[in-house]
Amino acid sequence: MDAFTELLWNSLNPDNKVSLFVRYIDITTGAYETKIVNKNK
């Protein structure tokens, strides 16, 4: 999850980066994990 979030964040245009919301959902169990990245943090 962390590696995927970092890949997405680094793929965004730096001039347009504000925040990124990523959610991984296990369709078998319904369990989920959420990651939020903000440019200013």
MARDREN-116589 format. One record per residue: residue number from 1; residue in one letter; chain; x, y, z of N, C-alpha, C in turn. Coordinates in steps of 0.001 Angstrom, whole numbers. Example, Ala and Ser with C-alpha at 12.3 -4.5 7.8 and 13.67 -1.06 7.14 Angstrom:
2
- 1:A:A:13190:-5690:7800:12300:-4500:7800:13200:-3300:7800
- 2:S:A:12850:-2250:7080:13670:-1060:7140:12900:30:7870
end
This chain:
41
- 1:M:A:824:-1188:0:0:0:0:866:1249:0
- 2:D:A:1871:1289:858:2746:2467:922:3503:2672:-381
- 3:A:A:4006:1592:-955:4763:1696:-2206:3862:2168:-3345
- 4:F:A:2629:1654:-3390:1684:2066:-4427:1306:3535:-4271
- 5:T:A:1071:3968:-3027:736:5372:-2766:1885:6276:-3185
- 6:E:A:3095:5885:-2847:4266:6680:-3222:4420:6743:-4736
- 7:L:A:4179:5628:-5431:4253:5601:-6884:3239:6573:-7491
- 8:L:A:2011:6550:-6992:994:7467:-7496:1370:8914:-7228
- 9:W:A:1797:9195:-6002:2149:10566:-5623:3285:11100:-6489
- 10:N:A:4291:10275:-6714:5437:10695:-7518:5100:10819:-9002
- 11:S:A:4012:10185:-9434:3594:10255:-10832:2773:11506:-11140
- 12:L:A:2283:12173:-10117:1481:13368:-10324:2351:14548:-10759
- 13:N:A:1773:15435:-11526:2445:16653:-11948:2711:17509:-10711
- 14:P:A:3963:17868:-10437:4296:18637:-9223:3544:19961:-9106
- 15:D:A:3209:20568:-10233:2489:21844:-10203:1039:21690:-9775
- 16:N:A:508:20469:-9868:-900:20236:-9546:-1123:19410:-8288
- 17:K:A:-54:19050:-7589:-180:18227:-6379:-802:19037:-5252
- 18:V:A:-1839:18506:-4658:-2437:19094:-3470:-2577:17998:-2421
- 19:S:A:-3329:16956:-2756:-3472:15820:-1854:-3840:14584:-2663
- 20:L:A:-3680:13426:-2019:-3977:12148:-2661:-4647:11255:-1640
- 21:F:A:-5760:10639:-2038:-6487:9695:-1203:-6411:8340:-1884
- 22:V:A:-5910:7332:-1157:-5809:5978:-1691:-6480:5036:-699
- 23:R:A:-7315:4139:-1222:-7952:3146:-353:-7808:1770:-990
- 24:Y:A:-7293:827:-205:-7205:-570:-618:-8326:-1320:77
- 25:I:A:-9148:-2027:-700:-10263:-2785:-140:-10083:-4249:-506
- 26:D:A:-10070:-5105:501:-10022:-6549:291:-11446:-7006:-5
- 27:I:A:-11713:-7405:-1239:-13082:-7731:-1619:-13601:-9001:-942
- 28:T:A:-12702:-9833:-456:-13114:-11055:224:-13659:-10767:1620
- 29:T:A:-12947:-9932:2370:-13319:-9682:3761:-14003:-8335:3962
- 30:G:A:-13835:-7430:3014:-14383:-6088:3172:-13491:-5171:3996
- 31:A:A:-12385:-5699:4473:-11438:-4879:5246:-10793:-3859:4320
- 32:Y:A:-10496:-2693:4862:-9882:-1666:4023:-8809:-914:4789
- 33:E:A:-7920:-306:4012:-6834:506:4548:-6828:1806:3745
- 34:T:A:-6690:2916:4427:-6739:4221:3793:-5433:4963:4032
- 35:K:A:-4991:5680:3012:-3782:6497:3114:-4083:7850:2473
- 36:I:A:-3735:8931:3166:-3905:10285:2654:-2553:10973:2687
- 37:V:A:-2191:11593:1562:-945:12339:1462:-1317:13781:1141
- 38:N:A:-778:14713:1908:-985:16136:1667:332:16776:1298
- 39:K:A:292:17682:345:1501:18352:-123:2185:19141:975
- 40:N:A:1413:19762:1838:1967:20657:2855:2344:19964:4158
- 41:K:A:2325:18659:4190:2709:17947:5420:3881:17067:5182
end
